[in-house]
Protein backbone atom coordinates (compact mmCIF):
# COMPACT_ATOMS: atom_id res chain seq x y z
CA UNK A 1 0.00 0.00 0.00
CA UNK A 2 2.83 2.41 0.71
CA UNK A 3 4.28 1.86 -2.75
CA UNK A 4 0.91 2.93 -4.13
CA UNK A 5 1.02 6.04 -1.92
CA UNK A 6 4.43 7.06 -3.26
CA UNK A 7 3.10 6.83 -6.81
CA UNK A 8 0.14 9.12 -6.12
CA UNK A 9 2.21 12.28 -5.67
CA UNK A 10 5.69 13.63 -6.35
CA UNK A 11 7.54 12.80 -3.13
CA UNK A 12 10.71 14.53 -4.37
CA UNK A 13 9.02 17.93 -4.71
CA UNK A 14 8.80 20.31 -1.78
CA UNK A 15 5.33 21.33 -0.62
CA UNK A 16 4.38 24.88 -1.47
CA UNK A 17 2.67 25.29 1.92
CA UNK A 18 2.29 23.40 5.19
CA UNK A 19 -1.42 23.06 4.47
CA UNK A 20 -0.76 21.02 1.32
CA UNK A 21 2.29 19.02 2.35
CA UNK A 22 2.48 15.33 1.69
CA UNK A 23 3.05 13.21 4.77
CA UNK A 24 2.71 9.76 6.23
CA UNK A 25 1.30 9.81 9.75
CA UNK A 26 2.17 6.70 11.69
CA UNK A 27 0.81 5.05 14.83
CA UNK A 28 3.53 3.08 16.57
CA UNK A 29 6.95 1.72 15.78
CA UNK A 30 5.84 -0.89 13.21
CA UNK A 31 4.11 1.69 11.02
CA UNK A 32 7.07 4.04 11.37
CA UNK A 33 9.50 1.33 10.33
CA UNK A 34 7.39 0.37 7.30
CA UNK A 35 7.10 4.00 6.22
CA UNK A 36 10.83 4.67 6.62
CA UNK A 37 11.77 1.46 4.80
CA UNK A 38 9.52 2.27 1.85
CA UNK A 39 10.82 5.86 1.75
CA UNK A 40 14.42 4.63 1.76
CA UNK A 41 13.72 2.20 -1.11
CA UNK A 42 12.23 5.04 -3.13
CA UNK A 43 15.08 7.41 -2.28
CA UNK A 44 17.61 4.84 -3.50
CA UNK A 45 15.89 4.99 -6.93
CA UNK A 46 14.71 8.59 -7.15
CA UNK A 47 16.91 10.72 -4.92
CA UNK A 48 15.92 12.74 -1.90
CA UNK A 49 12.32 12.15 -0.74
CA UNK A 50 10.70 15.20 0.83
CA UNK A 51 7.45 13.61 1.99
CA UNK A 52 7.44 13.81 5.77
CA UNK A 53 7.04 10.79 8.04
CA UNK A 54 5.66 11.99 11.35
CA UNK A 55 3.76 10.59 14.33
CA UNK A 56 -0.02 10.85 14.21
CA UNK A 57 -0.98 13.36 16.83
CA UNK A 58 -3.59 16.09 16.66
CA UNK A 59 -5.52 15.94 13.40
CA UNK A 60 -7.66 18.71 12.00
CA UNK A 61 -10.00 18.05 9.09
CA UNK A 62 -9.86 20.41 6.17
CA UNK A 63 -12.88 22.62 5.59
CA UNK A 64 -16.03 20.80 4.47
CA UNK A 65 -15.75 22.11 0.91
CA UNK A 66 -12.39 20.31 0.60
CA UNK A 67 -13.91 16.97 1.62
CA UNK A 68 -15.12 14.33 -0.88
CA UNK A 69 -13.16 15.98 -3.68
CA UNK A 70 -13.84 13.39 -6.39
CA UNK A 71 -17.53 13.26 -5.54
CA UNK A 72 -17.74 17.07 -5.69
CA UNK A 73 -16.53 16.85 -9.28
CA UNK A 74 -19.27 14.38 -10.27
CA UNK A 75 -22.26 16.73 -10.28
CA UNK A 76 -25.15 14.33 -10.89
CA UNK A 77 -24.29 11.96 -8.07
CA UNK A 78 -23.23 14.83 -5.79
CA UNK A 79 -26.65 16.47 -6.25
CA UNK A 80 -28.30 13.24 -5.15
CA UNK A 81 -26.15 13.03 -2.01
CA UNK A 82 -26.81 16.71 -1.28
CA UNK A 83 -30.55 16.01 -1.42
CA UNK A 84 -30.03 13.24 1.14
CA UNK A 85 -27.56 15.32 3.22
CA UNK A 86 -28.47 19.02 2.81
CA UNK A 87 -26.06 19.91 5.63
CA UNK A 88 -22.49 19.78 4.25
CA UNK A 89 -21.04 18.31 7.43
CA UNK A 90 -23.51 15.42 7.17
CA UNK A 91 -22.29 14.80 3.61
CA UNK A 92 -18.70 14.84 4.85
CA UNK A 93 -19.55 12.29 7.54
CA UNK A 94 -21.61 10.01 5.29
CA UNK A 95 -20.14 6.55 4.90
CA UNK A 96 -21.94 6.08 1.57
CA UNK A 97 -20.54 9.37 0.22
CA UNK A 98 -17.07 8.35 1.42
CA UNK A 99 -17.32 5.02 -0.38
CA UNK A 100 -18.52 6.64 -3.62
CA UNK A 101 -15.76 9.24 -3.36
CA UNK A 102 -13.25 6.45 -2.94
CA UNK A 103 -14.46 4.62 -6.04
CA UNK A 104 -14.42 7.85 -8.05
CA UNK A 105 -10.85 8.46 -6.87
CA UNK A 106 -9.71 5.13 -8.29
CA UNK A 107 -9.79 3.06 -5.11
CA UNK A 108 -11.82 -0.11 -5.17
CA UNK A 109 -12.69 -2.40 -8.01
CA UNK A 110 -15.69 -2.39 -10.30
CA UNK A 111 -16.51 -5.85 -8.95
CA UNK A 112 -16.65 -4.57 -5.38
CA UNK A 113 -18.75 -1.59 -6.42
CA UNK A 114 -21.24 -3.90 -8.14
CA UNK A 115 -21.53 -5.94 -4.92
CA UNK A 116 -22.37 -2.93 -2.76
CA UNK A 117 -23.96 -0.39 -5.10
CA UNK A 118 -27.52 -1.20 -3.98
CA UNK A 119 -26.61 -0.25 -0.40
CA UNK A 120 -25.34 3.26 -1.24
CA UNK A 121 -28.76 4.93 -1.39
CA UNK A 122 -28.49 6.04 -5.03
CA UNK A 123 -31.11 6.16 -7.77
CA UNK A 124 -30.89 3.75 -10.68
CA UNK A 125 -29.63 6.57 -12.91
CA UNK A 126 -26.84 7.52 -10.48
CA UNK A 127 -25.88 3.85 -10.12
CA UNK A 128 -25.50 3.60 -13.90
CA UNK A 129 -23.43 6.81 -14.02
CA UNK A 130 -21.18 5.58 -11.23
CA UNK A 131 -20.69 2.20 -12.88
CA UNK A 132 -19.54 3.92 -16.08
CA UNK A 133 -16.96 5.98 -14.16
CA UNK A 134 -15.31 3.20 -12.17
CA UNK A 135 -12.70 1.31 -14.15
CA UNK A 136 -12.11 -2.40 -14.07
CA UNK A 137 -8.58 -3.12 -12.73
PyMOL commands that set and color helices and strands:
alter all, ss='L'
color gray80, all
select helices_A, chain A and resi 2-7+18-20+28-46+64-66+69-72+75-84+88-93+95-104+110-119+124-133
alter helices_A, ss='H'
color red, helices_A
select strands_A, chain A and resi 23-26+52-55
alter strands_A, ss='S'
color yellow, strands_A
deselect
rebuild
show_as cartoon
